[in-house]
Amino acid sequence: MAEHEPREDERAAADAICAAEDVERCERLVPSGSVKTPDWRVFMIDGRVADVEVTRCTDEAGVRFAQSFSPHGSARRWSDERLSYVWTVFASDHTPAANRHLPLRELMKAVCDVLVSVEGRSYSPRQMQGAADRALRLDPEVMRYCGGTRFVDVVKVPQHVGSGGGEVCTYGNAPQGGRVDYRRLIPSIQECINAKAANAQLDNAPDLKWLAVMLEMEPASLLNEFFGPGSPSPHPSMDAITFDYFHEVWVVAKSRGGDNNTEETYTVLRLFKPGDRQERRIVPRS
């Protein structure tokens, strides 16, 4: 049936595994009723059998962060009767997955507290913008909910609207720029591992349990930056990633290699249990 046809990322996972392993055959597993099943069963030439569950790792945490501050690209308005000005701020987070536990409402309450304090001083609107920017970077409560990689900046001169009518208009973004650090991959991959382990879809695996984490968007770019074609050696260790439920975790992203980067390839980072060994491969896409 059409609903059981493999997704593109599921096909890509099987493609990468078959290119990296000596595979005899690869079977698609179809759910039967309410029984959870993995996506593939892979039979190796040496007799090993691996059940493979596939999951996507995108920048979903970044999208959620941006939407929480500016849904559908429009400013979100946070009213506060203590304010007399309309403030426009821009919130950014370079590691939204790692900071997902930090509550946004508490952050905005701390931001409003700072802006109320700034309004209480004898500043011109333009001076208030600069004073608020400085105060937001130093306020302990704001810093508490920023996790070290969130920043809140006042991007417009505040507009006076009268006592009790003030509000904060927010825009948000999780930029793909910033510090290029392989460690930014770890929270996203670990989150995928934890979520799939909790589902326990490989409980009935006859032999090996493998998870394929298919990276897209910024995570894919980071993997290729540090492990892809042409990346410098030695490659960094990802031993901070842990897993007990799976025997292996395959981290995969599409890449391009060969002369002039014209060859379609996969960057494959294979992590072995207990997480202290890894193998990096560049394999062709079929």
C-alpha positions in Angstrom: 0.0 0.0 0.0 1.1 3.6 -0.7 1.3 4.5 3.0 3.9 1.8 3.5 6.2 3.1 0.8 9.5 4.2 2.2 10.2 7.9 2.6 13.1 9.5 0.8 15.2 9.5 3.9 14.4 5.9 4.6 15.5 4.9 1.1 18.7 7.0 1.5 19.5 5.3 4.8 19.3 1.8 3.1 21.3 3.2 0.2 24.1 4.4 2.5 24.2 1.3 4.6 24.3 -1.0 1.6 27.2 1.1 0.2 29.2 0.9 3.4 28.5 -2.7 4.4 28.8 -6.1 2.6 25.0 -6.5 2.3 23.4 -9.6 0.8 19.9 -8.2 0.8 17.8 -5.5 2.4 14.1 -6.0 3.2 11.5 -3.4 3.9 9.6 -4.2 7.1 5.8 -3.3 7.1 3.9 -2.7 10.3 1.3 -5.3 11.2 -1.6 -3.8 13.1 -0.4 -2.0 16.2 2.9 -3.8 16.4 5.8 -1.4 16.1 8.5 -2.4 13.6 11.7 -0.9 12.3 12.1 0.3 8.7 14.5 -2.3 7.3 16.1 -5.7 8.0 19.6 -5.9 6.5 21.2 -9.3 5.9 25.0 -9.2 5.7 27.2 -11.6 3.8 28.9 -12.7 7.0 25.6 -13.8 8.5 24.8 -10.8 10.7 21.3 -9.4 10.6 20.5 -5.8 11.6 17.1 -4.2 12.1 17.4 -0.6 11.1 15.2 2.3 12.3 15.5 5.5 10.4 14.8 9.0 11.8 15.3 12.5 10.4 17.4 15.2 12.1 16.6 18.6 10.7 16.7 22.1 12.3 13.2 21.6 13.8 14.3 23.1 17.2 15.4 26.2 15.3 12.1 26.4 13.4 10.2 26.1 16.7 12.3 28.7 18.4 11.8 31.2 15.5 8.0 30.5 15.4 7.6 31.1 19.1 8.9 34.6 18.7 7.6 35.5 15.2 4.9 33.0 14.1 4.7 32.9 10.3 7.3 35.7 10.1 5.1 38.2 11.9 6.0 39.9 15.2 4.6 38.3 18.3 3.3 40.9 20.8 3.9 40.6 24.5 1.8 43.2 26.4 2.9 44.6 29.7 0.9 47.3 31.5 4.0 48.5 33.2 5.4 49.7 29.9 4.7 53.0 28.2 6.7 52.3 25.0 6.5 49.8 22.1 9.8 47.9 22.0 11.0 45.8 19.1 13.5 43.1 19.9 15.2 40.3 18.0 15.9 37.0 19.7 18.4 34.6 18.3 19.6 31.2 19.5 22.7 29.4 18.0 21.9 26.1 19.7 18.1 25.8 20.0 18.1 22.0 20.5 20.4 22.3 23.5 18.3 25.2 24.9 14.9 23.6 24.4 14.4 23.2 28.1 14.8 26.9 28.8 11.3 28.5 29.1 10.6 31.4 26.7 7.9 33.0 28.8 10.3 33.4 31.7 12.8 34.8 29.4 10.3 37.4 28.1 9.3 38.3 31.7 12.9 39.0 32.5 13.2 41.1 29.3 10.1 43.1 30.2 11.5 43.7 33.7 14.7 45.2 32.2 12.7 47.4 29.8 10.5 48.6 32.6 13.6 49.6 34.6 15.1 51.4 31.5 11.9 53.3 31.0 12.1 54.6 34.6 15.2 56.5 33.8 15.5 59.9 32.3 16.6 58.8 28.8 15.6 59.9 25.3 14.1 57.1 23.2 17.3 56.6 21.3 19.3 56.6 24.6 16.8 54.0 25.9 17.6 51.7 23.0 21.3 51.6 23.8 20.7 51.4 27.5 18.3 48.5 27.1 20.7 46.6 24.8 23.5 46.9 27.4 21.2 45.9 30.3 19.8 42.8 28.5 23.4 41.5 28.0 24.1 41.9 31.7 20.9 41.1 33.5 21.2 37.9 35.6 17.6 36.7 35.0 17.9 37.3 31.2 21.2 35.5 31.2 19.7 32.6 33.2 17.2 31.9 30.4 19.6 32.4 27.5 21.8 29.4 28.0 24.9 31.2 26.8 23.9 31.1 23.1 20.7 33.1 23.1 20.8 36.8 22.5 18.1 39.4 22.8 18.7 42.7 21.0 16.7 45.9 20.7 16.5 46.6 17.0 14.4 49.8 16.9 14.1 53.0 18.8 11.1 52.5 21.2 8.0 54.4 20.4 6.0 56.1 23.2 2.3 55.1 23.3 1.3 56.2 26.8 1.2 54.7 30.3 0.0 51.1 30.4 -0.2 50.7 26.7 3.3 49.4 26.1 4.4 46.1 24.6 7.3 44.1 23.3 7.2 43.0 19.6 9.5 40.1 19.0 11.1 38.4 16.0 13.1 35.2 16.3 15.7 33.3 14.4 18.1 30.4 14.9 20.9 31.4 12.6 22.9 28.8 10.7 25.9 31.0 11.0 27.7 31.7 14.2 30.5 29.6 15.6 31.2 26.5 13.4 31.7 23.8 16.0 31.1 20.1 15.5 29.8 20.0 19.1 26.6 21.7 17.9 25.7 18.4 16.3 25.7 16.5 19.5 22.5 17.7 21.2 20.4 17.1 17.9 21.8 13.6 17.4 21.4 12.7 21.0 17.8 13.9 21.0 17.0 11.6 18.0 18.7 8.7 19.7 16.8 9.2 23.0 13.4 9.6 21.2 13.8 6.4 19.2 15.1 4.4 22.1 12.0 5.4 24.1 9.8 4.1 21.2 11.4 0.6 21.6 10.6 -0.3 18.0 13.5 -2.8 17.8 12.6 -5.0 20.8 11.9 -8.0 18.5 15.1 -7.6 16.5 16.6 -11.1 15.8 20.2 -9.8 16.1 21.6 -6.3 15.8 19.7 -3.0 16.5 20.8 -0.1 14.3 19.6 3.5 14.2 20.2 5.7 11.1 20.0 9.4 11.8 19.5 11.2 8.5 20.7 14.8 8.7 19.2 17.7 6.8 19.6 21.5 6.8 22.2 22.9 9.2 23.0 19.5 10.9 23.9 18.1 7.4 26.1 21.1 6.7 28.0 20.7 10.0 28.6 17.0 9.5 30.0 17.7 6.0 32.1 20.5 7.4 33.9 18.2 9.9 33.5 14.7 8.3 32.6 15.2 4.7 34.7 15.0 1.5 37.7 17.2 1.9 37.3 17.7 5.6 40.6 17.8 7.5 42.0 14.9 9.5 42.0 13.9 12.2 38.3 14.0 12.5 36.8 15.0 15.9 35.6 12.4 18.3 31.9 12.2 18.9 32.2 10.1 22.1 30.0 12.5 24.0 27.1 10.8 22.2 25.8 7.9 24.3 23.3 5.0 23.6 22.4 1.8 25.2 19.4 0.5 23.3 21.1 0.4 19.9 24.3 -1.5 18.9 25.2 1.1 16.3 24.1 4.6 15.3 24.7 5.7 11.7 24.8 9.4 11.1 24.3 10.2 7.4 24.1 13.3 5.2 24.1 13.8 1.5 27.4 15.3 0.2 29.4 15.8 -2.9 32.9 14.5 -3.6 35.2 13.6 -6.4 36.7 16.0 -8.9 35.1 19.4 -8.6 32.6 18.0 -6.1 30.5 16.6 -8.9 30.1 13.1 -7.5 27.0 12.5 -5.4 28.0 10.9 -2.1 26.9 10.2 1.4 29.0 11.3 4.4 28.6 8.4 6.9 29.7 8.6 10.5 29.2 5.2 12.2 29.1 5.2 16.0 29.6 1.9 17.8 28.4 0.9 21.2 29.4 1.9 23.9 30.1 5.1 22.0 33.9 5.2 22.2 34.6 4.0 18.6 33.6 5.6 15.4 34.2 5.1 11.7 33.9 7.8 9.0 33.2 6.9 5.4 32.4 8.7 2.1 30.2 6.3 0.0 28.6 6.8 -3.4 24.9 7.4 -3.8 23.3 4.9 -6.0 
